[in-house]
Amino acid sequence: MQPTFPAHELDYELPEASVAQAPLAERDAARLLCLQRGGGALSDRVVRDLPELLPGRSLLVLNDTRVIPARLFGNKPSGGRVELLLVERLGAIGPVERWSALGRANKGLRPGENIALGDGSLSARILVNAERMMEVELSLTPSATVESATLAVERIGAMPLPPYIKRAAEVVDSTRYQTVFAAHPGAVAAPTAGLHFTPLLLERLEQAGHELAYVTLHVGPGTFAPLRSDDLRAHVMHQERFEVPEPTSQAIARARAEGRAVVAVGTTVVRTLESVASETGEVAAGAGSTSIFIYPPHRFRVIDVLLTNFHLPRSTLLALVMAFAGVEPTRAAYAHAIASGYRFYSYGDAMLIRARV
């Protein structure tokens, strides 16, 4: 069994003002804190400097999941307000669909209850209400002008902003809480390291000789779940669906054979690749679900460089970063970021963690 790494090692104090509440005007204008695995000097750059900061001819692997507007608001027949957060579709797309969801209402939600949602084109019936997750049936109403419940969700749903963003979702979030390369709907949280990229930055990376490849991991609400036990081995990770396309598998194999760096854009990419990698680092194409939990000590089998945002205290994502960069180097980087006014979390700034040169 992996040795215990206590959760209290992941604690740090963050001023409330450091939590970014809105995106910057320009995605790639975010600040970028550069550090080395295992420790060393820190440097302050910006994300648009990436082409010159990465090792020559790097392979960047990005997560092309698409965030669905999964937050739905409605009313019971009694008039009571209800909020649903859709997590995963459990059946085929159509006028009636079955979803897993989280729900919130003043007096709770019971199986059999019906909820009118949004503009009235969609209704939900509670099928099962378990302790951690419920199942609901979404149904189009006769007056609906769309062909499927999924399309109705796209029209009436709100972007599921993280709980530390203390405002309601706005029009700007429909595009900015989404990567410019988002392709496959299914996430309820954004792969935030990817939010910094623009079409121009992607073009500049390729012009500089770097290569781009994509995986899909549909980020679930469990990404915000805190660690409740000091023994990380007691934490049960959430399941998330992923896919590694054959072209990405082949690109990773080529990069490794040629001695080129594999750059993970975000912790979701790390979790995907580490879930499918062999002991010697081969990455097979395929799809599945993962509940991998990465924390110190961990032997990374595929990636050489990590681009990531700043993460919540006592979180599984911070544990992954500490496993890659080192515990003390991560602490030093976070202390520097706080003192230097970096913006934290989903709409915040980023870190680039590289191997020593």
C-alpha positions in Angstrom: 0.0 0.0 0.0 1.2 3.5 -0.8 2.6 5.3 2.2 0.4 7.8 4.0 0.7 11.4 3.0 -1.3 13.5 5.5 -3.9 15.8 4.2 -2.8 18.6 6.5 0.3 18.9 4.3 -2.0 20.4 1.7 -3.3 23.3 3.9 -2.4 26.9 3.2 -3.9 30.3 3.9 -5.3 32.2 1.0 -6.6 35.8 1.2 -10.2 35.9 -0.2 -9.1 38.7 -2.5 -6.8 36.3 -4.3 -9.6 34.2 -5.7 -10.4 35.3 -9.3 -14.0 36.1 -9.7 -14.0 36.8 -13.4 -11.8 36.1 -16.5 -9.2 38.5 -17.7 -9.9 40.4 -20.9 -7.4 38.3 -22.7 -7.0 34.6 -22.0 -3.2 34.4 -22.6 -2.5 37.5 -20.6 -2.6 35.4 -17.4 0.5 35.4 -15.3 2.7 32.3 -15.4 4.8 31.2 -12.5 7.7 29.0 -13.7 9.4 26.5 -11.4 11.5 23.4 -11.5 10.6 19.9 -10.3 12.4 19.4 -7.0 13.1 23.1 -6.3 15.1 26.0 -7.7 14.6 29.5 -8.7 11.1 30.9 -9.6 10.4 33.2 -12.5 7.4 35.3 -13.3 6.2 35.2 -16.9 2.9 35.3 -18.8 1.1 32.5 -20.6 1.7 33.9 -24.0 5.4 33.2 -23.4 4.8 29.5 -23.6 6.2 28.8 -27.0 9.7 29.9 -25.8 9.4 28.4 -22.3 8.8 24.8 -23.3 11.5 22.4 -24.3 12.1 22.2 -28.0 9.5 20.4 -30.1 7.4 19.5 -27.1 4.2 17.6 -27.4 1.3 19.4 -25.6 -1.6 17.2 -24.6 -4.9 19.1 -24.0 -8.3 18.1 -22.7 -11.0 18.8 -25.3 -14.0 18.2 -23.1 -16.8 20.6 -23.4 -18.6 22.0 -20.3 -22.4 21.6 -20.5 -24.7 24.3 -19.0 -25.6 21.8 -16.4 -27.1 24.1 -13.7 -30.9 24.1 -14.0 -33.4 26.0 -12.0 -37.1 25.2 -11.5 -40.1 24.9 -9.3 -42.1 22.2 -7.6 -45.9 22.2 -8.1 -46.0 23.8 -4.6 -43.9 26.7 -5.9 -40.8 25.7 -4.0 -37.5 26.5 -5.7 -35.3 23.7 -7.0 -31.7 23.7 -8.3 -30.3 20.7 -10.2 -26.8 20.1 -11.3 -26.7 17.5 -14.1 -23.7 15.2 -13.8 -23.9 12.5 -16.5 -26.5 11.3 -19.0 -27.3 7.7 -18.4 -29.2 6.9 -21.6 -29.7 7.8 -25.2 -30.4 11.4 -26.4 -34.1 12.0 -27.0 -37.3 13.7 -25.8 -37.0 11.7 -22.5 -33.5 11.2 -20.9 -32.2 9.8 -17.7 -29.5 11.7 -15.9 -27.5 11.5 -12.7 -27.7 14.8 -10.8 -27.2 16.7 -7.6 -30.2 18.5 -6.3 -31.0 21.2 -3.8 -34.4 22.4 -2.5 -35.7 24.0 0.7 -37.6 20.9 1.8 -35.6 18.2 0.0 -36.5 16.2 -3.0 -38.4 12.9 -2.9 -38.8 10.2 -5.6 -41.8 10.8 -7.8 -41.7 14.6 -7.5 -42.0 16.6 -10.7 -40.2 19.9 -11.4 -40.9 22.5 -14.1 -37.5 23.8 -15.4 -36.5 27.0 -17.0 -38.8 28.4 -19.6 -41.2 25.4 -19.2 -39.9 23.4 -22.2 -38.4 20.8 -19.9 -39.5 19.0 -16.8 -37.7 16.7 -14.4 -39.1 13.8 -12.3 -37.0 12.5 -9.4 -36.5 8.7 -9.9 -34.0 7.9 -7.1 -32.6 10.1 -4.4 -29.6 8.4 -2.9 -27.3 9.9 -0.3 -24.7 11.2 -2.8 -26.4 11.4 -6.2 -29.9 11.2 -7.5 -31.3 10.0 -10.8 -33.8 12.2 -12.7 -35.8 11.8 -15.8 -35.8 14.9 -18.1 -38.8 15.2 -20.4 -39.7 17.7 -23.1 -43.1 19.3 -22.7 -45.5 19.2 -25.6 -44.9 22.9 -26.4 -41.1 22.4 -26.7 -39.5 23.6 -29.9 -36.4 21.5 -29.6 -35.9 17.8 -30.4 -34.2 16.4 -27.4 -33.9 17.1 -23.7 -30.1 17.6 -24.2 -30.8 20.5 -26.6 -33.2 22.0 -24.1 -30.5 21.9 -21.4 -28.2 23.7 -23.8 -30.7 26.4 -24.2 -32.0 26.9 -20.7 -29.1 25.8 -18.5 -26.5 28.0 -16.8 -22.8 27.3 -16.7 -21.9 25.5 -13.5 -19.4 28.0 -12.1 -17.3 26.7 -9.1 -18.6 27.4 -5.6 -15.8 29.8 -4.9 -17.0 32.2 -7.6 -19.4 34.3 -5.6 -21.7 35.4 -8.4 -24.3 34.0 -10.8 -23.2 32.8 -14.2 -23.3 35.6 -16.8 -23.2 35.7 -20.6 -19.4 36.0 -20.6 -19.1 32.6 -18.9 -20.7 30.7 -21.7 -17.6 31.3 -23.7 -14.9 32.0 -21.1 -15.6 29.0 -18.9 -14.9 26.9 -22.0 -11.7 26.2 -23.8 -11.4 27.4 -27.4 -10.8 23.8 -28.4 -13.7 22.3 -26.5 -15.3 19.5 -28.7 -17.0 16.8 -26.7 -19.8 17.8 -24.3 -19.9 16.1 -20.9 -18.0 18.1 -18.3 -19.6 20.0 -15.4 -16.4 21.9 -14.6 -13.8 23.3 -17.0 -10.3 21.9 -17.5 -9.0 25.2 -16.3 -5.4 25.1 -17.5 -6.8 25.0 -21.0 -8.7 28.2 -20.5 -5.6 30.3 -21.1 -5.2 29.2 -24.7 -6.3 31.3 -27.7 -6.3 30.2 -31.4 -3.4 32.5 -31.9 -1.4 31.0 -29.1 -2.1 27.5 -30.4 -0.9 28.6 -33.8 2.3 30.2 -32.4 3.1 27.0 -30.5 2.9 25.0 -33.7 4.9 27.6 -35.6 7.6 27.2 -32.9 7.8 23.5 -33.6 5.6 22.2 -30.8 3.0 19.5 -31.5 -0.6 19.4 -30.2 -2.7 16.3 -29.2 -5.9 15.9 -27.4 -7.6 13.6 -24.9 -11.1 13.9 -23.4 -11.8 13.7 -19.7 -15.3 14.8 -18.6 -14.6 16.7 -15.4 -17.2 15.9 -12.6 -18.3 17.8 -9.5 -16.1 15.6 -7.4 -13.1 17.7 -8.5 -14.2 20.2 -5.8 -14.7 17.6 -3.1 -12.5 18.3 0.0 -10.3 15.7 1.7 -12.2 14.9 4.9 -9.6 12.4 6.3 -6.0 13.2 7.2 -5.1 9.8 5.7 -5.4 10.2 2.0 -5.8 6.5 1.5 -9.3 6.9 3.0 -10.5 9.3 0.3 -12.8 7.8 -2.3 -12.3 9.5 -5.7 -15.1 10.2 -8.1 -15.3 8.4 -11.4 -14.8 10.4 -14.6 -15.2 9.2 -18.2 -12.2 9.6 -20.5 -11.1 8.8 -24.1 -7.6 8.6 -25.5 -7.8 8.7 -29.4 -5.4 6.6 -31.4 -3.6 9.7 -33.0 -2.8 10.9 -29.4 -1.5 7.5 -28.4 0.7 7.5 -31.5 1.9 11.1 -30.9 3.0 10.3 -27.4 4.8 7.2 -28.6 6.7 9.2 -31.2 7.6 12.0 -28.7 9.0 9.5 -26.2 10.9 7.6 -28.8 12.5 10.9 -30.0 13.2 12.2 -26.6 10.8 15.1 -26.8 9.0 16.4 -23.7 5.4 15.5 -23.1 3.5 18.5 -21.6 0.3 17.9 -19.8 -2.0 20.9 -20.0 -3.9 20.5 -16.7 -4.3 17.9 -14.0 -7.1 16.2 -16.0 -4.7 15.3 -18.7 -2.3 13.9 -16.1 -5.0 11.8 -14.6 -6.1 10.5 -18.0 -2.6 9.5 -19.1 -1.6 8.0 -15.8 -4.8 5.9 -15.8 -3.9 4.2 -19.1 -0.1 4.2 -19.1 1.8 1.0 -18.7 4.7 0.7 -16.2 7.1 1.7 -19.0 5.0 4.7 -20.1 3.2 3.4 -23.2 -0.2 5.0 -23.6 -2.8 2.9 -25.2 -5.8 4.3 -27.1 -9.2 3.6 -25.7 -12.1 4.9 -23.5 -13.2 4.1 -20.0 -13.6 5.6 -16.5 -11.0 6.6 -14.0 -10.9 7.2 -10.2 -7.2 7.5 -10.0 -5.9 9.6 -7.0 -2.4 10.9 -7.4 -0.5 12.1 -4.3 3.1 12.0 -3.0 5.0 9.8 -3.6 4.0 8.9 -7.2 6.1 7.8 -10.1 4.9 9.6 -13.2 5.2 7.4 -16.3 4.4 9.7 -19.2 4.6 13.5 -18.6 7.7 15.7 -18.3 6.1 19.1 -17.9 2.9 20.3 -16.3 0.9 23.4 -16.9 -1.7 23.9 -14.2 -3.7 26.6 -12.4 -3.5 27.2 -8.6 -5.7 24.8 -6.6 -7.8 24.7 -3.4 -6.2 23.9 -0.1 -6.6 20.3 1.0 -7.7 19.2 -2.5 -6.8 16.2 -4.6 -5.5 18.5 -7.4 -3.0 20.2 -5.1 -1.9 16.7 -4.0 -1.2 15.8 -7.6 0.8 19.0 -8.1 2.9 18.3 -5.0 3.5 14.8 -6.3 4.9 16.1 -9.5 6.8 19.3 -8.4 7.7 18.2 -4.9 6.0 19.2 -1.6 8.4 22.0 -0.5 8.8 23.5 -4.0 5.1 23.6 -4.4 4.7 25.3 -1.0 7.4 27.9 -2.0 5.7 28.5 -5.3 2.3 29.1 -3.7 3.8 31.4 -1.0 5.5 33.4 -3.8 2.2 33.5 -5.8 0.2 34.8 -2.9 2.8 37.4 -2.0 3.1 38.5 -5.6 -0.6 39.0 -6.2 -1.3 36.0 -8.5 -5.0 35.2 -9.1 -6.1 31.8 -7.9 -8.4 29.0 -9.1 -10.5 28.5 -12.2 -10.3 32.1 -13.7 -6.8 32.6 -12.2 -3.2 32.5 -13.3 -1.1 29.4 -14.0 2.1 27.5 -13.1 4.5 25.8 -15.5 6.5 23.0 -13.8 9.5 21.8 -15.8 12.3 19.4 -15.3 15.7 20.8 -14.3 17.8 21.8 -17.3 
